[in-house]
Amino acid sequence: MPERFLGRTLGRFRVDAIIGAGGFAWVYKAYDPELDIPVALKILKPQYAGDEKFEQRFRREASTAAKLRHPNIIKIYAVGREEDAVFFAMDYLPQGLADRLNVMTQLPEPMLIRMAIDVASALGFAHREGVIHRDIKTDNILFDEHGNAIVADFGIARAVATHTDSTGTNMVVGTPQYFSPEQARGLQLDGRADIYSLGVTLFKAATGQLPFQGTDWYEIARQHVEDKPPKPRSINPQLSREMEDVILQCLEKDPNDRFP
């Protein structure tokens, strides 16, 4: 099914190769002839592209994300529809945090600190602009050619959340392994939910493990709400106490106890 778009031109973008897939969209490497650069093209799957209300929310949230101009937030070049394809084009960044962890398991602490500062800077800016990410995780942190961390997929989880709220669709919004306790409980979210998810991401990058694991998302969600995370240094003794303290403060159950 995703092969249907290969070789097509959507807007000004030529679709060249499939590079990934998520719950609601496929991701392609494409070519922008106007700028003479490769781009990543995210195209809604047919069941969502055919839903007029979802498409409107998707395009609205993508447009909101496109207005977030920050060096650590991925740049969106265009949002549009071409026949049966609803898409947006963004920077093509082939390497992400998940790729690095597949190679080295744990990030060296200087690299971990640099990434944490970059992502926190992006989140702080977005939160001041009134935008919550809702799905911070290793897959949504990419790296540019200079090693700067770039946050992708701002606004997408909100489009899905709004869709499920309005239709009653039974769909988990976000990624349970990275849920904040308030997200797991279905409560109103603010930017501090992103800080918790950043804490989970830093824990994973520092130790090679997730703080909470289980056989289903209900069990994982329960742990986010009720259980204390293990101390990162119990898994990676080389981690500094200062970095451990940062991670654990991000992972506080009460949003008021996290970094603002």
TORKOL-4160 file (C-alpha; in steps of 0.2 Angstrom, whole numbers, padded with zeros to 4 digits, m for minus):
260
<pt num="1" X="0000" Y="0000" Z="0000"/>
<pt num="2" X="0013" Y="0013" Z="0004"/>
<pt num="3" X="0022" Y="0009" Z="m0013"/>
<pt num="4" X="0007" Y="0018" Z="m0021"/>
<pt num="5" X="0015" Y="0035" Z="m0019"/>
<pt num="6" X="0033" Y="0030" Z="m0025"/>
<pt num="7" X="0038" Y="0040" Z="m0041"/>
<pt num="8" X="0023" Y="0052" Z="m0039"/>
<pt num="9" X="0025" Y="0071" Z="m0037"/>
<pt num="10" X="0015" Y="0078" Z="m0023"/>
<pt num="11" X="0015" Y="0097" Z="m0024"/>
<pt num="12" X="0032" Y="0101" Z="m0029"/>
<pt num="13" X="0040" Y="0086" Z="m0021"/>
<pt num="14" X="0045" Y="0070" Z="m0030"/>
<pt num="15" X="0042" Y="0054" Z="m0019"/>
<pt num="16" X="0058" Y="0043" Z="m0020"/>
<pt num="17" X="0059" Y="0030" Z="m0006"/>
<pt num="18" X="0049" Y="0024" Z="0009"/>
<pt num="19" X="0059" Y="0027" Z="0025"/>
<pt num="20" X="0047" Y="0024" Z="0039"/>
<pt num="21" X="0029" Y="0021" Z="0045"/>
<pt num="22" X="0019" Y="0026" Z="0060"/>
<pt num="23" X="0001" Y="0023" Z="0066"/>
<pt num="24" X="m0007" Y="0036" Z="0055"/>
<pt num="25" X="0006" Y="0040" Z="0042"/>
<pt num="26" X="0020" Y="0034" Z="0030"/>
<pt num="27" X="0036" Y="0043" Z="0029"/>
<pt num="28" X="0046" Y="0045" Z="0013"/>
<pt num="29" X="0062" Y="0052" Z="0007"/>
<pt num="30" X="0057" Y="0065" Z="m0007"/>
<pt num="31" X="0066" Y="0078" Z="m0017"/>
<pt num="32" X="0062" Y="0097" Z="m0018"/>
<pt num="33" X="0067" Y="0104" Z="m0035"/>
<pt num="34" X="0065" Y="0122" Z="m0030"/>
<pt num="35" X="0077" Y="0121" Z="m0015"/>
<pt num="36" X="0087" Y="0107" Z="m0023"/>
<pt num="37" X="0087" Y="0097" Z="m0007"/>
<pt num="38" X="0080" Y="0080" Z="0000"/>
<pt num="39" X="0065" Y="0082" Z="0011"/>
<pt num="40" X="0055" Y="0070" Z="0022"/>
<pt num="41" X="0037" Y="0068" Z="0017"/>
<pt num="42" X="0024" Y="0062" Z="0029"/>
<pt num="43" X="0008" Y="0056" Z="0020"/>
<pt num="44" X="m0008" Y="0051" Z="0030"/>
<pt num="45" X="m0014" Y="0033" Z="0028"/>
<pt num="46" X="m0030" Y="0032" Z="0017"/>
<pt num="47" X="m0041" Y="0028" Z="0032"/>
<pt num="48" X="m0036" Y="0045" Z="0039"/>
<pt num="49" X="m0034" Y="0055" Z="0023"/>
<pt num="50" X="m0052" Y="0050" Z="0019"/>
<pt num="51" X="m0058" Y="0058" Z="0035"/>
<pt num="52" X="m0062" Y="0076" Z="0032"/>
<pt num="53" X="m0062" Y="0081" Z="0050"/>
<pt num="54" X="m0046" Y="0072" Z="0054"/>
<pt num="55" X="m0038" Y="0080" Z="0039"/>
<pt num="56" X="m0043" Y="0097" Z="0044"/>
<pt num="57" X="m0035" Y="0094" Z="0061"/>
<pt num="58" X="m0020" Y="0086" Z="0054"/>
<pt num="59" X="m0017" Y="0101" Z="0043"/>
<pt num="60" X="m0021" Y="0114" Z="0056"/>
<pt num="61" X="m0009" Y="0106" Z="0068"/>
<pt num="62" X="0005" Y="0104" Z="0055"/>
<pt num="63" X="0003" Y="0122" Z="0051"/>
<pt num="64" X="0004" Y="0127" Z="0069"/>
<pt num="65" X="0020" Y="0117" Z="0070"/>
<pt num="66" X="0027" Y="0125" Z="0055"/>
<pt num="67" X="0026" Y="0142" Z="0064"/>
<pt num="68" X="0038" Y="0136" Z="0077"/>
<pt num="69" X="0054" Y="0143" Z="0071"/>
<pt num="70" X="0068" Y="0137" Z="0083"/>
<pt num="71" X="0085" Y="0129" Z="0079"/>
<pt num="72" X="0080" Y="0113" Z="0088"/>
<pt num="73" X="0063" Y="0110" Z="0080"/>
<pt num="74" X="0061" Y="0102" Z="0063"/>
<pt num="75" X="0057" Y="0114" Z="0049"/>
<pt num="76" X="0041" Y="0111" Z="0040"/>
<pt num="77" X="0041" Y="0117" Z="0022"/>
<pt num="78" X="0024" Y="0114" Z="0016"/>
<pt num="79" X="0007" Y="0106" Z="0021"/>
<pt num="80" X="m0005" Y="0101" Z="0007"/>
<pt num="81" X="m0016" Y="0089" Z="m0002"/>
<pt num="82" X="m0013" Y="0082" Z="m0019"/>
<pt num="83" X="m0028" Y="0071" Z="m0025"/>
<pt num="84" X="m0029" Y="0056" Z="m0013"/>
<pt num="85" X="m0013" Y="0062" Z="m0003"/>
<pt num="86" X="m0013" Y="0073" Z="0012"/>
<pt num="87" X="0005" Y="0077" Z="0017"/>
<pt num="88" X="0018" Y="0088" Z="0025"/>
<pt num="89" X="0036" Y="0091" Z="0020"/>
<pt num="90" X="0050" Y="0093" Z="0032"/>
<pt num="91" X="0069" Y="0093" Z="0034"/>
<pt num="92" X="0076" Y="0076" Z="0030"/>
<pt num="93" X="0087" Y="0070" Z="0044"/>
<pt num="94" X="0091" Y="0052" Z="0042"/>
<pt num="95" X="0099" Y="0049" Z="0059"/>
<pt num="96" X="0089" Y="0049" Z="0076"/>
<pt num="97" X="0092" Y="0045" Z="0094"/>
<pt num="98" X="0084" Y="0028" Z="0091"/>
<pt num="99" X="0097" Y="0024" Z="0078"/>
<pt num="100" X="0111" Y="0029" Z="0089"/>
<pt num="101" X="0105" Y="0019" Z="0103"/>
<pt num="102" X="0104" Y="0004" Z="0092"/>
<pt num="103" X="0122" Y="0006" Z="0089"/>
<pt num="104" X="0129" Y="0011" Z="0106"/>
<pt num="105" X="0115" Y="0006" Z="0118"/>
<pt num="106" X="0120" Y="0021" Z="0130"/>
<pt num="107" X="0125" Y="0038" Z="0126"/>
<pt num="108" X="0141" Y="0045" Z="0133"/>
<pt num="109" X="0137" Y="0058" Z="0146"/>
<pt num="110" X="0143" Y="0073" Z="0136"/>
<pt num="111" X="0132" Y="0068" Z="0121"/>
<pt num="112" X="0118" Y="0065" Z="0133"/>
<pt num="113" X="0119" Y="0082" Z="0141"/>
<pt num="114" X="0120" Y="0091" Z="0124"/>
<pt num="115" X="0105" Y="0082" Z="0118"/>
<pt num="116" X="0095" Y="0086" Z="0134"/>
<pt num="117" X="0099" Y="0104" Z="0133"/>
<pt num="118" X="0094" Y="0105" Z="0114"/>
<pt num="119" X="0077" Y="0096" Z="0117"/>
<pt num="120" X="0074" Y="0106" Z="0133"/>
<pt num="121" X="0077" Y="0122" Z="0123"/>
<pt num="122" X="0065" Y="0116" Z="0110"/>
<pt num="123" X="0051" Y="0111" Z="0122"/>
<pt num="124" X="0053" Y="0128" Z="0132"/>
<pt num="125" X="0051" Y="0138" Z="0116"/>
<pt num="126" X="0036" Y="0128" Z="0111"/>
<pt num="127" X="0028" Y="0128" Z="0128"/>
<pt num="128" X="0029" Y="0147" Z="0128"/>
<pt num="129" X="0021" Y="0147" Z="0111"/>
<pt num="130" X="0007" Y="0137" Z="0119"/>
<pt num="131" X="0011" Y="0121" Z="0110"/>
<pt num="132" X="0013" Y="0104" Z="0119"/>
<pt num="133" X="0021" Y="0090" Z="0110"/>
<pt num="134" X="0013" Y="0075" Z="0119"/>
<pt num="135" X="0024" Y="0061" Z="0111"/>
<pt num="136" X="0042" Y="0065" Z="0116"/>
<pt num="137" X="0052" Y="0049" Z="0113"/>
<pt num="138" X="0068" Y="0042" Z="0105"/>
<pt num="139" X="0060" Y="0041" Z="0088"/>
<pt num="140" X="0055" Y="0059" Z="0088"/>
<pt num="141" X="0072" Y="0066" Z="0092"/>
<pt num="142" X="0083" Y="0067" Z="0076"/>
<pt num="143" X="0101" Y="0074" Z="0073"/>
<pt num="144" X="0107" Y="0086" Z="0060"/>
<pt num="145" X="0124" Y="0086" Z="0052"/>
<pt num="146" X="0132" Y="0096" Z="0066"/>
<pt num="147" X="0126" Y="0084" Z="0080"/>
<pt num="148" X="0112" Y="0096" Z="0086"/>
<pt num="149" X="0096" Y="0087" Z="0092"/>
<pt num="150" X="0080" Y="0091" Z="0083"/>
<pt num="151" X="0063" Y="0088" Z="0089"/>
<pt num="152" X="0050" Y="0081" Z="0076"/>
<pt num="153" X="0032" Y="0078" Z="0075"/>
<pt num="154" X="0025" Y="0093" Z="0085"/>
<pt num="155" X="0007" Y="0094" Z="0085"/>
<pt num="156" X="0004" Y="0077" Z="0077"/>
<pt num="157" X="m0001" Y="0069" Z="0093"/>
<pt num="158" X="m0013" Y="0083" Z="0097"/>
<pt num="159" X="m0022" Y="0080" Z="0080"/>
<pt num="160" X="m0024" Y="0062" Z="0084"/>
<pt num="161" X="m0030" Y="0066" Z="0102"/>
<pt num="162" X="m0043" Y="0079" Z="0096"/>
<pt num="163" X="m0049" Y="0066" Z="0083"/>
<pt num="164" X="m0051" Y="0052" Z="0096"/>
<pt num="165" X="m0060" Y="0064" Z="0109"/>
<pt num="166" X="m0072" Y="0070" Z="0096"/>
<pt num="167" X="m0076" Y="0053" Z="0088"/>
<pt num="168" X="m0074" Y="0041" Z="0103"/>
<pt num="169" X="m0062" Y="0031" Z="0093"/>
<pt num="170" X="m0052" Y="0018" Z="0104"/>
<pt num="171" X="m0034" Y="0023" Z="0100"/>
<pt num="172" X="m0020" Y="0026" Z="0112"/>
<pt num="173" X="m0013" Y="0043" Z="0109"/>
<pt num="174" X="0006" Y="0044" Z="0112"/>
<pt num="175" X="0018" Y="0030" Z="0117"/>
<pt num="176" X="0014" Y="0021" Z="0133"/>
<pt num="177" X="0032" Y="0018" Z="0137"/>
<pt num="178" X="0034" Y="0037" Z="0137"/>
<pt num="179" X="0018" Y="0042" Z="0145"/>
<pt num="180" X="0017" Y="0055" Z="0159"/>
<pt num="181" X="0007" Y="0049" Z="0174"/>
<pt num="182" X="m0007" Y="0062" Z="0170"/>
<pt num="183" X="m0007" Y="0056" Z="0152"/>
<pt num="184" X="m0009" Y="0038" Z="0158"/>
<pt num="185" X="m0024" Y="0044" Z="0168"/>
<pt num="186" X="m0032" Y="0054" Z="0154"/>
<pt num="187" X="m0030" Y="0070" Z="0163"/>
<pt num="188" X="m0028" Y="0088" Z="0156"/>
<pt num="189" X="m0010" Y="0090" Z="0150"/>
<pt num="190" X="0002" Y="0105" Z="0150"/>
<pt num="191" X="0020" Y="0106" Z="0146"/>
<pt num="192" X="0026" Y="0097" Z="0161"/>
<pt num="193" X="0020" Y="0081" Z="0153"/>
<pt num="194" X="0033" Y="0083" Z="0140"/>
<pt num="195" X="0046" Y="0085" Z="0153"/>
<pt num="196" X="0041" Y="0068" Z="0160"/>
<pt num="197" X="0043" Y="0060" Z="0143"/>
<pt num="198" X="0060" Y="0069" Z="0141"/>
<pt num="199" X="0065" Y="0061" Z="0157"/>
<pt num="200" X="0060" Y="0044" Z="0151"/>
<pt num="201" X="0070" Y="0047" Z="0135"/>
<pt num="202" X="0085" Y="0053" Z="0145"/>
<pt num="203" X="0083" Y="0037" Z="0156"/>
<pt num="204" X="0083" Y="0026" Z="0140"/>
<pt num="205" X="0098" Y="0035" Z="0133"/>
<pt num="206" X="0108" Y="0035" Z="0149"/>
<pt num="207" X="0105" Y="0017" Z="0153"/>
<pt num="208" X="0099" Y="0008" Z="0138"/>
<pt num="209" X="0083" Y="0003" Z="0146"/>
<pt num="210" X="0066" Y="0010" Z="0149"/>
<pt num="211" X="0061" Y="0014" Z="0167"/>
<pt num="212" X="0045" Y="0005" Z="0166"/>
<pt num="213" X="0041" Y="m0011" Z="0155"/>
<pt num="214" X="0027" Y="m0023" Z="0154"/>
<pt num="215" X="0017" Y="m0035" Z="0143"/>
<pt num="216" X="0003" Y="m0022" Z="0139"/>
<pt num="217" X="0001" Y="m0004" Z="0139"/>
<pt num="218" X="m0011" Y="m0005" Z="0154"/>
<pt num="219" X="0002" Y="m0012" Z="0165"/>
<pt num="220" X="0015" Y="0001" Z="0159"/>
<pt num="221" X="0003" Y="0015" Z="0162"/>
<pt num="222" X="0000" Y="0009" Z="0180"/>
<pt num="223" X="0018" Y="0009" Z="0183"/>
<pt num="224" X="0020" Y="0027" Z="0177"/>
<pt num="225" X="0006" Y="0032" Z="0189"/>
<pt num="226" X="0011" Y="0021" Z="0205"/>
<pt num="227" X="0029" Y="0015" Z="0204"/>
<pt num="228" X="0045" Y="0024" Z="0207"/>
<pt num="229" X="0058" Y="0022" Z="0193"/>
<pt num="230" X="0074" Y="0013" Z="0197"/>
<pt num="231" X="0089" Y="0025" Z="0199"/>
<pt num="232" X="0099" Y="0027" Z="0183"/>
<pt num="233" X="0115" Y="0024" Z="0192"/>
<pt num="234" X="0110" Y="0007" Z="0197"/>
<pt num="235" X="0110" Y="0002" Z="0179"/>
<pt num="236" X="0124" Y="0013" Z="0173"/>
<pt num="237" X="0136" Y="0017" Z="0187"/>
<pt num="238" X="0147" Y="0028" Z="0176"/>
<pt num="239" X="0133" Y="0041" Z="0175"/>
<pt num="240" X="0136" Y="0056" Z="0186"/>
<pt num="241" X="0125" Y="0059" Z="0202"/>
<pt num="242" X="0120" Y="0076" Z="0195"/>
<pt num="243" X="0114" Y="0069" Z="0178"/>
<pt num="244" X="0104" Y="0056" Z="0188"/>
<pt num="245" X="0096" Y="0069" Z="0199"/>
<pt num="246" X="0091" Y="0079" Z="0183"/>
<pt num="247" X="0083" Y="0063" Z="0175"/>
<pt num="248" X="0074" Y="0058" Z="0192"/>
<pt num="249" X="0067" Y="0076" Z="0194"/>
<pt num="250" X="0060" Y="0075" Z="0176"/>
<pt num="251" X="0052" Y="0058" Z="0181"/>
<pt num="252" X="0043" Y="0065" Z="0197"/>
<pt num="253" X="0025" Y="0059" Z="0198"/>
<pt num="254" X="0018" Y="0076" Z="0203"/>
<pt num="255" X="0020" Y="0089" Z="0189"/>
<pt num="256" X="0023" Y="0102" Z="0202"/>
<pt num="257" X="0039" Y="0093" Z="0207"/>
<pt num="258" X="0047" Y="0092" Z="0189"/>
<pt num="259" X="0057" Y="0106" Z="0181"/>
<pt num="260" X="0044" Y="0120" Z="0175"/>
